[in-house]
Amino acid sequence: MTATQLDPAVALSDLQVSKPDRVTIVLLSGDLDRAMAAFIIATGAAAMGMQVTMFFTFWGLNAIRRKGATSSARDWLRRMFGLLNQGGAETLPLSRFHFGGLGTRMMHKVMKQHRMPGVPELIATAMDLGVRFIACTTTMGLMGITKETLIDGVDQFAGVTTYLAEAKQGSVNLFI
């Protein structure tokens, strides 16, 4: 075989061996079920030895907000936005069947009966497994969210270019 004749299967195999398994997950949603799915996938991939980066933006920032933390924004619009949009992993609503909190309480009860971890436990597990957390600075500014209103353990505060650099290296990139 000459240098110009490459077997595609061999070249693909070599490429797959040399490329590290990286997963990026963009969490856009602040819904309980979607946040749980994101953290379950992240912890599963990390347990398999993959490098996992989660990028939290818009409502997804609510999953990593401190419970009851209010906005310290200077303008009244963002302060009001922070009051109306209080986050915390314990208070995320369901995306469907929320029914003013009844559906969410029922979901928490069923999860407890089946010994399924909640979002706070999944966050702790993800951190223990080395999952990187990046909070989107653009949406933090837009929504009046400060570093002090987010949980400890956020690895980086950065914008979309940082996420895209991570995603470019990734073999699996998810948007939830």
DODREN-783121 format. One record per atom (N, C-alpha, C): residue number from 0; x, y, z. Coordinates in steps of 0.001 Angstrom, whole numbers, plus 500000, padded with zeros to 6 digits. Example, Ala and Ser with C-alpha at 12.3 -4.5 7.8 and 13.67 -1.06 7.14 Angstrom:
# residues 2
@nr=0	xx=513190	yy=494310	zz=507800
@nr=0	xx=512300	yy=495500	zz=507800
@nr=0	xx=513200	yy=496700	zz=507800
@nr=1	xx=512850	yy=497750	zz=507080
@nr=1	xx=513670	yy=498940	zz=507140
@nr=1	xx=512900	yy=500030	zz=507870
END
This chain:
# residues 176
@nr=0	xx=500846	yy=498822	zz=500000
@nr=0	xx=500000	yy=500000	zz=500000
@nr=0	xx=500892	yy=501243	zz=500000
@nr=1	xx=500608	yy=502156	zz=499117
@nr=1	xx=501364	yy=503406	zz=499076
@nr=1	xx=500755	yy=504393	zz=500070
@nr=2	xx=501485	yy=505520	zz=500251
@nr=2	xx=501024	yy=506521	zz=501214
@nr=2	xx=499703	yy=507150	zz=500806
@nr=3	xx=499392	yy=507170	zz=499527
@nr=3	xx=498141	yy=507800	zz=499088
@nr=3	xx=496949	yy=506864	zz=499196
@nr=4	xx=497208	yy=505580	zz=499408
@nr=4	xx=496110	yy=504626	zz=499537
@nr=4	xx=495854	yy=504336	zz=501012
@nr=5	xx=494830	yy=504915	zz=501529
@nr=5	xx=494470	yy=504679	zz=502932
@nr=5	xx=493213	yy=503861	zz=503002
@nr=6	xx=493215	yy=502936	zz=503896
@nr=6	xx=491993	yy=502180	zz=504149
@nr=6	xx=491107	yy=503021	zz=505070
@nr=7	xx=489923	yy=503428	zz=504617
@nr=7	xx=489074	yy=504281	zz=505456
@nr=7	xx=488770	yy=503674	zz=506827
@nr=8	xx=488586	yy=502395	zz=506900
@nr=8	xx=488271	yy=501765	zz=508186
@nr=8	xx=489449	yy=501885	zz=509156
@nr=9	xx=490656	yy=501738	zz=508644
@nr=9	xx=491851	yy=501860	zz=509486
@nr=9	xx=492033	yy=503315	zz=509917
@nr=10	xx=491868	yy=504250	zz=508979
@nr=10	xx=492012	yy=505675	zz=509323
@nr=10	xx=490995	yy=506091	zz=510363
@nr=11	xx=489747	yy=505623	zz=510227
@nr=11	xx=488711	yy=505950	zz=511209
@nr=11	xx=489032	yy=505325	zz=512557
@nr=12	xx=489517	yy=504111	zz=512521
@nr=12	xx=489892	yy=503431	zz=513767
@nr=12	xx=491008	yy=504180	zz=514487
@nr=13	xx=492032	yy=504611	zz=513726
@nr=13	xx=493137	yy=505378	zz=514318
@nr=13	xx=492640	yy=506695	zz=514904
@nr=14	xx=491732	yy=507341	zz=514191
@nr=14	xx=491196	yy=508616	zz=514656
@nr=14	xx=490411	yy=508433	zz=515955
@nr=15	xx=489619	yy=507363	zz=516019
@nr=15	xx=488826	yy=507124	zz=517221
@nr=15	xx=489699	yy=506788	zz=518413
@nr=16	xx=490808	yy=506097	zz=518175
@nr=16	xx=491705	yy=505752	zz=519274
@nr=16	xx=492391	yy=506993	zz=519818
@nr=17	xx=492786	yy=507913	zz=518922
@nr=17	xx=493537	yy=509085	zz=519362
@nr=17	xx=492650	yy=510189	zz=519947
@nr=18	xx=491359	yy=510177	zz=519667
@nr=18	xx=490483	yy=511241	zz=520146
@nr=18	xx=489912	yy=510867	zz=521514
@nr=19	xx=490137	yy=511701	zz=522522
@nr=19	xx=489595	yy=511361	zz=523837
@nr=19	xx=488067	yy=511440	zz=523829
@nr=20	xx=487459	yy=510630	zz=524646
@nr=20	xx=486011	yy=510648	zz=524755
@nr=20	xx=485592	yy=511837	zz=525599
@nr=21	xx=485012	yy=512787	zz=524956
@nr=21	xx=484540	yy=513995	zz=525642
@nr=21	xx=483064	yy=514201	zz=525360
@nr=22	xx=482376	yy=514631	zz=526376
@nr=22	xx=480945	yy=514906	zz=526284
@nr=22	xx=480719	yy=516335	zz=526747
@nr=23	xx=479932	yy=517081	zz=525979
@nr=23	xx=479488	yy=518386	zz=526450
@nr=23	xx=477969	yy=518375	zz=526491
@nr=24	xx=477445	yy=519013	zz=527507
@nr=24	xx=475995	yy=519115	zz=527661
@nr=24	xx=475661	yy=520580	zz=527930
@nr=25	xx=474804	yy=521133	zz=527090
@nr=25	xx=474271	yy=522472	zz=527332
@nr=25	xx=472947	yy=522285	zz=528057
@nr=26	xx=472852	yy=522823	zz=529263
@nr=26	xx=471579	yy=522765	zz=529978
@nr=26	xx=470937	yy=524139	zz=529871
@nr=27	xx=469933	yy=524228	zz=529024
@nr=27	xx=469180	yy=525459	zz=528805
@nr=27	xx=467946	yy=525510	zz=529685
@nr=28	xx=467414	yy=524352	zz=529999
@nr=28	xx=466145	yy=524265	zz=530720
@nr=28	xx=466334	yy=524307	zz=532231
@nr=29	xx=465405	yy=524918	zz=532899
@nr=29	xx=465378	yy=524914	zz=534362
@nr=29	xx=464298	yy=523989	zz=534886
@nr=30	xx=463864	yy=523038	zz=534076
@nr=30	xx=462841	yy=522087	zz=534491
@nr=30	xx=463474	yy=520889	zz=535192
@nr=31	xx=462789	yy=520397	zz=536215
@nr=31	xx=463285	yy=519280	zz=537014
@nr=31	xx=463637	yy=518067	zz=536159
@nr=32	xx=462711	yy=517641	zz=535326
@nr=32	xx=462931	yy=516423	zz=534553
@nr=32	xx=464085	yy=516572	zz=533553
@nr=33	xx=464190	yy=517726	zz=532952
@nr=33	xx=465273	yy=517945	zz=531987
@nr=33	xx=466626	yy=518086	zz=532688
@nr=34	xx=466646	yy=518750	zz=533832
@nr=34	xx=467891	yy=518867	zz=534592
@nr=34	xx=468343	yy=517489	zz=535078
@nr=35	xx=467356	yy=516677	zz=535539
@nr=35	xx=467720	yy=515321	zz=535975
@nr=35	xx=468326	yy=514534	zz=534826
@nr=36	xx=467718	yy=514620	zz=533643
@nr=36	xx=468241	yy=513896	zz=532479
@nr=36	xx=469674	yy=514341	zz=532171
@nr=37	xx=469906	yy=515640	zz=532217
@nr=37	xx=471250	yy=516159	zz=531928
@nr=37	xx=472272	yy=515622	zz=532933
@nr=38	xx=471935	yy=515652	zz=534220
@nr=38	xx=472886	yy=515189	zz=535229
@nr=38	xx=473047	yy=513670	zz=535218
@nr=39	xx=471981	yy=512946	zz=534899
@nr=39	xx=472105	yy=511483	zz=534795
@nr=39	xx=473042	yy=511120	zz=533635
@nr=40	xx=472878	yy=511775	zz=532506
@nr=40	xx=473770	yy=511528	zz=531366
@nr=40	xx=475206	yy=511934	zz=531720
@nr=41	xx=475365	yy=513078	zz=532363
@nr=41	xx=476706	yy=513558	zz=532732
@nr=41	xx=477396	yy=512594	zz=533690
@nr=42	xx=476685	yy=512155	zz=534713
@nr=42	xx=477308	yy=511250	zz=535683
@nr=42	xx=477561	yy=509872	zz=535071
@nr=43	xx=476672	yy=509430	zz=534194
@nr=43	xx=476884	yy=508150	zz=533511
@nr=43	xx=478120	yy=508198	zz=532627
@nr=44	xx=478256	yy=509277	zz=531878
@nr=44	xx=479432	yy=509415	zz=531001
@nr=44	xx=480710	yy=509536	zz=531823
@nr=45	xx=480665	yy=510305	zz=532899
@nr=45	xx=481852	yy=510458	zz=533751
@nr=45	xx=482218	yy=509126	zz=534402
@nr=46	xx=481210	yy=508343	zz=534800
@nr=46	xx=481477	yy=507027	zz=535398
@nr=46	xx=482109	yy=506077	zz=534383
@nr=47	xx=481844	yy=506322	zz=533098
@nr=47	xx=482456	yy=505509	zz=532040
@nr=47	xx=483865	yy=505983	zz=531702
@nr=48	xx=484336	yy=507016	zz=532386
@nr=48	xx=485681	yy=507510	zz=532149
@nr=48	xx=485769	yy=508624	zz=531123
@nr=49	xx=484618	yy=509149	zz=530704
@nr=49	xx=484625	yy=510228	zz=529712
@nr=49	xx=484810	yy=511567	zz=530414
@nr=50	xx=485396	yy=512531	zz=529711
@nr=50	xx=485514	yy=513893	zz=530221
@nr=50	xx=484217	yy=514622	zz=529901
@nr=51	xx=483592	yy=515168	zz=530923
@nr=51	xx=482277	yy=515773	zz=530748
@nr=51	xx=482322	yy=517238	zz=531168
@nr=52	xx=481763	yy=518089	zz=530302
@nr=52	xx=481609	yy=519512	zz=530596
@nr=52	xx=480141	yy=519871	zz=530446
@nr=53	xx=479598	yy=520520	zz=531472
@nr=53	xx=478223	yy=521012	zz=531403
@nr=53	xx=478266	yy=522529	zz=531321
@nr=54	xx=477517	yy=523079	zz=530364
@nr=54	xx=477432	yy=524523	zz=530152
@nr=54	xx=476017	yy=524948	zz=530524
@nr=55	xx=475901	yy=525777	zz=531535
@nr=55	xx=474601	yy=526214	zz=532046
@nr=55	xx=474282	yy=527589	zz=531504
@nr=56	xx=473145	yy=527710	zz=530840
@nr=56	xx=472759	yy=528993	zz=530269
@nr=56	xx=471257	yy=529205	zz=530444
@nr=57	xx=470830	yy=530437	zz=530380
@nr=57	xx=469439	yy=530851	zz=530579
@nr=57	xx=468822	yy=530108	zz=531765
@nr=58	xx=467690	yy=529446	zz=531588
@nr=58	xx=466974	yy=528840	zz=532725
@nr=58	xx=467774	yy=527691	zz=533338
@nr=59	xx=468709	yy=527136	zz=532595
@nr=59	xx=469549	yy=526057	zz=533121
@nr=59	xx=470413	yy=526520	zz=534286
@nr=60	xx=470664	yy=527832	zz=534356
@nr=60	xx=471423	yy=528366	zz=535499
@nr=60	xx=470664	yy=528142	zz=536810
@nr=61	xx=469332	yy=528012	zz=536741
@nr=61	xx=468558	yy=527796	zz=537970
@nr=61	xx=468940	yy=526498	zz=538665
@nr=62	xx=469408	yy=525513	zz=537908
@nr=62	xx=469798	yy=524236	zz=538508
@nr=62	xx=471004	yy=524387	zz=539430
@nr=63	xx=471841	yy=525386	zz=539168
@nr=63	xx=473052	yy=525550	zz=539991
@nr=63	xx=472990	yy=526823	zz=540825
@nr=64	xx=471791	yy=527374	zz=540980
@nr=64	xx=471637	yy=528551	zz=541846
@nr=64	xx=471454	yy=528104	zz=543279
@nr=65	xx=471918	yy=528932	zz=544189
@nr=65	xx=471686	yy=528671	zz=545604
@nr=65	xx=470198	yy=528839	zz=545881
@nr=66	xx=469680	yy=528027	zz=546748
@nr=66	xx=468263	yy=528104	zz=547087
@nr=66	xx=467985	yy=529449	zz=547762
@nr=67	xx=467020	yy=530156	zz=547224
@nr=67	xx=466595	yy=531417	zz=547813
@nr=67	xx=467506	yy=532595	zz=547545
@nr=68	xx=468558	yy=532401	zz=546771
@nr=68	xx=469475	yy=533512	zz=546470
@nr=68	xx=468775	yy=534515	zz=545573
@nr=69	xx=468849	yy=535755	zz=545952
@nr=69	xx=468220	yy=536797	zz=545150
@nr=69	xx=469272	yy=537547	zz=544356
@nr=70	xx=468800	yy=538281	zz=543407
@nr=70	xx=469694	yy=539039	zz=542536
@nr=70	xx=470234	yy=540263	zz=543263
@nr=71	xx=471468	yy=540583	zz=542992
@nr=71	xx=472045	yy=541812	zz=543529
@nr=71	xx=472304	yy=542808	zz=542409
@nr=72	xx=471536	yy=542645	zz=541322
@nr=72	xx=471700	yy=543556	zz=540189
@nr=72	xx=471354	yy=544977	zz=540603
@nr=73	xx=471953	yy=545942	zz=539921
@nr=73	xx=471752	yy=547346	zz=540281
@nr=73	xx=470446	yy=547913	zz=539720
@nr=74	xx=470056	yy=547464	zz=538560
@nr=74	xx=468837	yy=548028	zz=537987
@nr=74	xx=467612	yy=547224	zz=538438
@nr=75	xx=466483	yy=547911	zz=538532
@nr=75	xx=465278	yy=547302	zz=539102
@nr=75	xx=464709	yy=546193	zz=538232
@nr=76	xx=464907	yy=546283	zz=536906
@nr=76	xx=464371	yy=545243	zz=536027
@nr=76	xx=465027	yy=543891	zz=536299
@nr=77	xx=466340	yy=543879	zz=536385
@nr=77	xx=467038	yy=542605	zz=536638
@nr=77	xx=466840	yy=542134	zz=538072
@nr=78	xx=466724	yy=543080	zz=539012
@nr=78	xx=466418	yy=542674	zz=540389
@nr=78	xx=465047	yy=542010	zz=540452
@nr=79	xx=464064	yy=542600	zz=539755
@nr=79	xx=462721	yy=542028	zz=539706
@nr=79	xx=462749	yy=540666	zz=539028
@nr=80	xx=463526	yy=540568	zz=537963
@nr=80	xx=463678	yy=539301	zz=537256
@nr=80	xx=464237	yy=538238	zz=538199
@nr=81	xx=465217	yy=538630	zz=539007
@nr=81	xx=465805	yy=537705	zz=539977
@nr=81	xx=464821	yy=537287	zz=541049
@nr=82	xx=463942	yy=538201	zz=541452
@nr=82	xx=462925	yy=537853	zz=542444
@nr=82	xx=461914	yy=536863	zz=541883
@nr=83	xx=461517	yy=537084	zz=540642
@nr=83	xx=460529	yy=536200	zz=540015
@nr=83	xx=461141	yy=534863	zz=539604
@nr=84	xx=462431	yy=534844	zz=539385
@nr=84	xx=463100	yy=533669	zz=538850
@nr=84	xx=464070	yy=533087	zz=539874
@nr=85	xx=463587	yy=532800	zz=541035
@nr=85	xx=464469	yy=532208	zz=542043
@nr=85	xx=464687	yy=530745	zz=541714
@nr=86	xx=465903	yy=530343	zz=541827
@nr=86	xx=466244	yy=528985	zz=541447
@nr=86	xx=466532	yy=528105	zz=542639
@nr=87	xx=467369	yy=527151	zz=542412
@nr=87	xx=467734	yy=526176	zz=543425
@nr=87	xx=467330	yy=524799	zz=542942
@nr=88	xx=468248	yy=523851	zz=543047
@nr=88	xx=467995	yy=522502	zz=542548
@nr=88	xx=466795	yy=521852	zz=543215
@nr=89	xx=466481	yy=522274	zz=544442
@nr=89	xx=465356	yy=521662	zz=545170
@nr=89	xx=464012	yy=522199	zz=544703
@nr=90	xx=463996	yy=523322	zz=544010
@nr=90	xx=462734	yy=523975	zz=543679
@nr=90	xx=462409	yy=523986	zz=542185
@nr=91	xx=463101	yy=523193	zz=541397
@nr=91	xx=462830	yy=523181	zz=539961
@nr=91	xx=461460	yy=522574	zz=539691
@nr=92	xx=460677	yy=523176	zz=538805
@nr=92	xx=459359	yy=522616	zz=538473
@nr=92	xx=459450	yy=521569	zz=537369
@nr=93	xx=458438	yy=520753	zz=537233
@nr=93	xx=458354	yy=519815	zz=536115
@nr=93	xx=458048	yy=520577	zz=534838
@nr=94	xx=458504	yy=520053	zz=533706
@nr=94	xx=458218	yy=520696	zz=532421
@nr=94	xx=456762	yy=520505	zz=532026
@nr=95	xx=456163	yy=519422	zz=532474
@nr=95	xx=454758	yy=519141	zz=532200
@nr=95	xx=454125	yy=518631	zz=533487
@nr=96	xx=452832	yy=518804	zz=533609
@nr=96	xx=452064	yy=518337	zz=534771
@nr=96	xx=452525	yy=518959	zz=536076
@nr=97	xx=452965	yy=520200	zz=536011
@nr=97	xx=453403	yy=520872	zz=537231
@nr=97	xx=452198	yy=521165	zz=538134
@nr=98	xx=451098	yy=521611	zz=537561
@nr=98	xx=449844	yy=521875	zz=538279
@nr=98	xx=450059	yy=522665	zz=539560
@nr=99	xx=450731	yy=523785	zz=539444
@nr=99	xx=450937	yy=524655	zz=540600
@nr=99	xx=451797	yy=524022	zz=541694
@nr=100	xx=452620	yy=523043	zz=541350
@nr=100	xx=453517	yy=522400	zz=542306
@nr=100	xx=453075	yy=521001	zz=542710
@nr=101	xx=451799	yy=520660	zz=542483
@nr=101	xx=451302	yy=519329	zz=542869
@nr=101	xx=452025	yy=518221	zz=542113
@nr=102	xx=452163	yy=518376	zz=540809
@nr=102	xx=452846	yy=517356	zz=540009
@nr=102	xx=454299	yy=517185	zz=540423
@nr=103	xx=454942	yy=518287	zz=540728
@nr=103	xx=456347	yy=518223	zz=541147
@nr=103	xx=456473	yy=517505	zz=542485
@nr=104	xx=455576	yy=517811	zz=543424
@nr=104	xx=455613	yy=517114	zz=544728
@nr=104	xx=455374	yy=515619	zz=544539
@nr=105	xx=454436	yy=515274	zz=543654
@nr=105	xx=454177	yy=513855	zz=543384
@nr=105	xx=455415	yy=513190	zz=542794
@nr=106	xx=456098	yy=513881	zz=541901
@nr=106	xx=457313	yy=513328	zz=541286
@nr=106	xx=458396	yy=513106	zz=542345
@nr=107	xx=458569	yy=514078	zz=543240
@nr=107	xx=459565	yy=513920	zz=544313
@nr=107	xx=459211	yy=512722	zz=545196
@nr=108	xx=457920	yy=512525	zz=545479
@nr=108	xx=457503	yy=511390	zz=546316
@nr=108	xx=457808	yy=510060	zz=545621
@nr=109	xx=457482	yy=509968	zz=544340
@nr=109	xx=457752	yy=508735	zz=543585
@nr=109	xx=459255	yy=508481	zz=543507
@nr=110	xx=460035	yy=509542	zz=543300
@nr=110	xx=461487	yy=509390	zz=543246
@nr=110	xx=462029	yy=508876	zz=544580
@nr=111	xx=461490	yy=509411	zz=545678
@nr=111	xx=461935	yy=508969	zz=547001
@nr=111	xx=461570	yy=507508	zz=547234
@nr=112	xx=460366	yy=507105	zz=546816
@nr=112	xx=459945	yy=505714	zz=546970
@nr=112	xx=460856	yy=504767	zz=546198
@nr=113	xx=461358	yy=505226	zz=545073
@nr=113	xx=462226	yy=504387	zz=544244
@nr=113	xx=463702	yy=504659	zz=544494
@nr=114	xx=463965	yy=505405	zz=545567
@nr=114	xx=465349	yy=505731	zz=545960
@nr=114	xx=466161	yy=506332	zz=544813
@nr=115	xx=465490	yy=507168	zz=544061
@nr=115	xx=466155	yy=507842	zz=542958
@nr=115	xx=466702	yy=509174	zz=543468
@nr=116	xx=467964	yy=509458	zz=543186
@nr=116	xx=468523	yy=510721	zz=543682
@nr=116	xx=467878	yy=511928	zz=543009
@nr=117	xx=467775	yy=512997	zz=543751
@nr=117	xx=467257	yy=514249	zz=543212
@nr=117	xx=468371	yy=515047	zz=542557
@nr=118	xx=468022	yy=516197	zz=542051
@nr=118	xx=469009	yy=517024	zz=541353
@nr=118	xx=470166	yy=517420	zz=542277
@nr=119	xx=469913	yy=517798	zz=543548
@nr=119	xx=471066	yy=518149	zz=544401
@nr=119	xx=472051	yy=516987	zz=544577
@nr=120	xx=471530	yy=515775	zz=544736
@nr=120	xx=472424	yy=514615	zz=544872
@nr=120	xx=473156	yy=514340	zz=543560
@nr=121	xx=472469	yy=514515	zz=542439
@nr=121	xx=473116	yy=514302	zz=541140
@nr=121	xx=474209	yy=515350	zz=540891
@nr=122	xx=473968	yy=516572	zz=541337
@nr=122	xx=475000	yy=517615	zz=541212
@nr=122	xx=476235	yy=517222	zz=542028
@nr=123	xx=476020	yy=516775	zz=543252
@nr=123	xx=477143	yy=516360	zz=544107
@nr=123	xx=477905	yy=515192	zz=543487
@nr=124	xx=477167	yy=514227	zz=542940
@nr=124	xx=477806	yy=513080	zz=542292
@nr=124	xx=478608	yy=513534	zz=541081
@nr=125	xx=478033	yy=514438	zz=540284
@nr=125	xx=478741	yy=514944	zz=539108
@nr=125	xx=480039	yy=515631	zz=539518
@nr=126	xx=479981	yy=516423	zz=540577
@nr=126	xx=481200	yy=517105	zz=541043
@nr=126	xx=482223	yy=516091	zz=541536
@nr=127	xx=481766	yy=515071	zz=542251
@nr=127	xx=482682	yy=514019	zz=542733
@nr=127	xx=483350	yy=513283	zz=541581
@nr=128	xx=482627	yy=513135	zz=540463
@nr=128	xx=483166	yy=512417	zz=539309
@nr=128	xx=484008	yy=513314	zz=538392
@nr=129	xx=484121	yy=514594	zz=538749
@nr=129	xx=484983	yy=515487	zz=537978
@nr=129	xx=484317	yy=516171	zz=536797
@nr=130	xx=482991	yy=516185	zz=536769
@nr=130	xx=482300	yy=516898	zz=535691
@nr=130	xx=482574	yy=518390	zz=535855
@nr=131	xx=482969	yy=519044	zz=534753
@nr=131	xx=483242	yy=520488	zz=534775
@nr=131	xx=481949	yy=521257	zz=534593
@nr=132	xx=481772	yy=522291	zz=535413
@nr=132	xx=480606	yy=523163	zz=535321
@nr=132	xx=481060	yy=524529	zz=534804
@nr=133	xx=480423	yy=524991	zz=533725
@nr=133	xx=480681	yy=526328	zz=533196
@nr=133	xx=479362	yy=527093	zz=533216
@nr=134	xx=479364	yy=528245	zz=533863
@nr=134	xx=478186	yy=529116	zz=533892
@nr=134	xx=478348	yy=530186	zz=532825
@nr=135	xx=477313	yy=530394	zz=532043
@nr=135	xx=477342	yy=531345	zz=530938
@nr=135	xx=477281	yy=532776	zz=531480
@nr=136	xx=478342	yy=533527	zz=531243
@nr=136	xx=478414	yy=534888	zz=531768
@nr=136	xx=477452	yy=535838	zz=531049
@nr=137	xx=477188	yy=535567	zz=529801
@nr=137	xx=476272	yy=536443	zz=529059
@nr=137	xx=474873	yy=536392	zz=529668
@nr=138	xx=474361	yy=535203	zz=529895
@nr=138	xx=473017	yy=535111	zz=530471
@nr=138	xx=473016	yy=535464	zz=531950
@nr=139	xx=474137	yy=535257	zz=532638
@nr=139	xx=474203	yy=535702	zz=534035
@nr=139	xx=473976	yy=537207	zz=534097
@nr=140	xx=474650	yy=537950	zz=533210
@nr=140	xx=474481	yy=539395	zz=533180
@nr=140	xx=473077	yy=539802	zz=532773
@nr=141	xx=472541	yy=539104	zz=531802
@nr=141	xx=471206	yy=539408	zz=531305
@nr=141	xx=470140	yy=539180	zz=532371
@nr=142	xx=470301	yy=538120	zz=533150
@nr=142	xx=469283	yy=537735	zz=534130
@nr=142	xx=469599	yy=538237	zz=535532
@nr=143	xx=470656	yy=539010	zz=535693
@nr=143	xx=470972	yy=539545	zz=537008
@nr=143	xx=471486	yy=538499	zz=537980
@nr=144	xx=472107	yy=537451	zz=537452
@nr=144	xx=472655	yy=536379	zz=538291
@nr=144	xx=474140	yy=536656	zz=538510
@nr=145	xx=474570	yy=536610	zz=539757
@nr=145	xx=475976	yy=536852	zz=540073
@nr=145	xx=476644	yy=535548	zz=540525
@nr=146	xx=477963	yy=535588	zz=540600
@nr=146	xx=478703	yy=534406	zz=541064
@nr=146	xx=478252	yy=533991	zz=542454
@nr=147	xx=477914	yy=534980	zz=543276
@nr=147	xx=477525	yy=534701	zz=544660
@nr=147	xx=476180	yy=533987	zz=544751
@nr=148	xx=475364	yy=534080	zz=543710
@nr=148	xx=474061	yy=533413	zz=543751
@nr=148	xx=474129	yy=531974	zz=543248
@nr=149	xx=475309	yy=531562	zz=542765
@nr=149	xx=475473	yy=530190	zz=542276
@nr=149	xx=476142	yy=529327	zz=543338
@nr=150	xx=475944	yy=528031	zz=543242
@nr=150	xx=476513	yy=527095	zz=544207
@nr=150	xx=478037	yy=527095	zz=544105
@nr=151	xx=478687	yy=526627	zz=545149
@nr=151	xx=480128	yy=526439	zz=545110
@nr=151	xx=480422	yy=525262	zz=544176
@nr=152	xx=481547	yy=525332	zz=543508
@nr=152	xx=481951	yy=524226	zz=542653
@nr=152	xx=481806	yy=524500	zz=541174
@nr=153	xx=481320	yy=525688	zz=540818
@nr=153	xx=481299	yy=526049	zz=539403
@nr=153	xx=482748	yy=526290	zz=538991
@nr=154	xx=483195	yy=525561	zz=537971
@nr=154	xx=484605	yy=525594	zz=537593
@nr=154	xx=485010	yy=526835	zz=536823
@nr=155	xx=484065	yy=527353	zz=536042
@nr=155	xx=484449	yy=528458	zz=535169
@nr=155	xx=483224	yy=529318	zz=534864
@nr=156	xx=483468	yy=530591	zz=534722
@nr=156	xx=482453	yy=531540	zz=534281
@nr=156	xx=482924	yy=532042	zz=532925
@nr=157	xx=482182	yy=531702	zz=531878
@nr=157	xx=482662	yy=532004	zz=530532
@nr=157	xx=481501	yy=532098	zz=529557
@nr=158	xx=481835	yy=532506	zz=528353
@nr=158	xx=480832	yy=532673	zz=527320
@nr=158	xx=480794	yy=531525	zz=526334
@nr=159	xx=480062	yy=531751	zz=525275
@nr=159	xx=479797	yy=530696	zz=524311
@nr=159	xx=481064	yy=530223	zz=523598
@nr=160	xx=482060	yy=531088	zz=523428
@nr=160	xx=483268	yy=530642	zz=522732
@nr=160	xx=483999	yy=529557	zz=523530
@nr=161	xx=483949	yy=529671	zz=524836
@nr=161	xx=484555	yy=528631	zz=525677
@nr=161	xx=483804	yy=527316	zz=525509
@nr=162	xx=482461	yy=527422	zz=525497
@nr=162	xx=481689	yy=526194	zz=525274
@nr=162	xx=482000	yy=525596	zz=523906
@nr=163	xx=482031	yy=526429	zz=522883
@nr=163	xx=482272	yy=525910	zz=521531
@nr=163	xx=483648	yy=525259	zz=521408
@nr=164	xx=484646	yy=525814	zz=522098
@nr=164	xx=485971	yy=525185	zz=522093
@nr=164	xx=485905	yy=523799	zz=522735
@nr=165	xx=485113	yy=523673	zz=523806
@nr=165	xx=484919	yy=522357	zz=524444
@nr=165	xx=484169	yy=521419	zz=523505
@nr=166	xx=483096	yy=521931	zz=522894
@nr=166	xx=482265	yy=521095	zz=522025
@nr=166	xx=483046	yy=520613	zz=520804
@nr=167	xx=483955	yy=521448	zz=520324
@nr=167	xx=484772	yy=521076	zz=519162
@nr=167	xx=485613	yy=519842	zz=519460
@nr=168	xx=485990	yy=519680	zz=520716
@nr=168	xx=486786	yy=518521	zz=521128
@nr=168	xx=485916	yy=517324	zz=521481
@nr=169	xx=484623	yy=517550	zz=521576
@nr=169	xx=483723	yy=516510	zz=522058
@nr=169	xx=483327	yy=515506	zz=521000
@nr=170	xx=483076	yy=514301	zz=521455
@nr=170	xx=482546	yy=513267	zz=520567
@nr=170	xx=481034	yy=513144	zz=520738
@nr=171	xx=480512	yy=513674	zz=521843
@nr=171	xx=479074	yy=513713	zz=522079
@nr=171	xx=478755	yy=515108	zz=522600
@nr=172	xx=477856	yy=515796	zz=521921
@nr=172	xx=477437	yy=517140	zz=522341
@nr=172	xx=475920	yy=517167	zz=522406
@nr=173	xx=475384	yy=517439	zz=523584
@nr=173	xx=473932	yy=517397	zz=523789
@nr=173	xx=473414	yy=518762	zz=524202
@nr=174	xx=472180	yy=519018	zz=523829
@nr=174	xx=471503	yy=520276	zz=524158
@nr=174	xx=470195	yy=519914	zz=524849
@nr=175	xx=470101	yy=520245	zz=526120
@nr=175	xx=468905	yy=519865	zz=526889
@nr=175	xx=468265	yy=521115	zz=527436
END
